[in-house]
Amino acid sequence: MEIKVLGTGCAKCKKVEEICKEVVAELGVEATIEKVEDIRAIMGYGVMRTPGIVVDGEVVLSGRLPKKEELRTWLSK
């Protein structure tokens, strides 16, 4: 599984990355987590508000912090 955290480095973006790492560890799934900070790359996903999360090429979140339960659902598919 490939997870991309989209954000320019703000506190919320860093928190999303931290939550992603926690949930991946809790679920015991094999995943790579990449932080994407380039604004053009972020816009390439159609995300205009950060933070954002992309799971296996699909944007699952944009513009807010996820709840851990939401993230578990997205990563369990």
Summary of the structure (lengths in Angstrom):
residues: 77
radius of gyration: 11.2
end to end distance: 10.2
largest distance: 32.0
contacts: 227
relative contact order: 0.28
helix: 42%
strand: 25%
